[in-house]
């Protein structure tokens, strides 16, 4: 099976053993039963939500059959990037594997836990946990991110407005 995400550049995002352990023990993604409420107006294609069930906030951008979600873990020390698609790319639920995301040609690597079958509306995908400020800065300041490039589910995420949406989510977390 192909890597969950495989890309072409050479910078890697290192995850600490604590983050890898956290990835195994706690899924940071909202559950289908969580109550999500819009926080403010959409920001350049991004929607900010407050998760009233868990007391955290996240940003979401959807485009056709694909969706990206960003937030923080329950302790707010580690961020996550979730990437999802309705296209069948052969994911098996609960597998841990290396994951790569390309942002404007820079490769970022982490450990992803794949998720399928328990997401709303037929989505499957996975998430990366990270505390790397370079990755956060790239997501906030760059223009596009390539996801699933070697699968039929490949898509490009327009990162326009991400910086503003991340600032709104940070403000949301303080409420």
Residue, then its C-alpha position, 0 to 999 in steps of 0.5 A: x500500500x502506498x504511503x498515506x501521503x507521499x510527496x516530493x521535497x526534503x524537509x521533515x517534521x519530527x514528532x517527539x515520542x510523547x506526541x507519538x504516544x499521545x497519537x495512540x492514546x487520544x484521537x484529537x478529532x471531534x467525535x460525530x456526537x460533539x456539538x460544534x458551533x460556528x465561531x464568528x464569520x467564515x474567513x476566506x474559506x475557513x470556518x472556525x468552530x467551537x466544540x462545546x462538548x470538549x471546550x476547544x476550537x478548530x478550523x475547517x476548510x472543505x472543497x468538493x470531496x475533500x476537507x482539512x481540519x486544524x486544531x489543538x489537543x485537549x491540553x492545547x500543547x500540540x496541534x493537529x492537522x487532519x486531512x480527509x476525503x470521500x474518495x476511497x484511497x484504501x485506508x484501514x481504520x486505526x493504522x499508524x503510518x508515516x504521513x507527509x504533507x507538502x506545503x509550497x514544495x516543502x515536505x513535512x513528515x509526521x506520524x498519522x493515525x488513519x481514521x475511516x468508517x466513523x467519520x460523518x458523510x463518508x470521509x476517511x483520512x488521518x491526522x498529524x500531531x505536531x509542536x513544530x513551529x516551522x510547520x505551523x508557520x508554513x501552514x499559516x504563511x504559505x499558499x497551498x498544501x498538497x494532500x494524497x498526491x499519489x492516490x486518486x484522492x489527491x487534492x490541493x488545499x488553498x491556504x489563503x486565509x489560514x493565518x487569520x483563521x488560526x488567529x480567530x481559533x486562538x481567540x476562540x480558545x481563550x473564551 
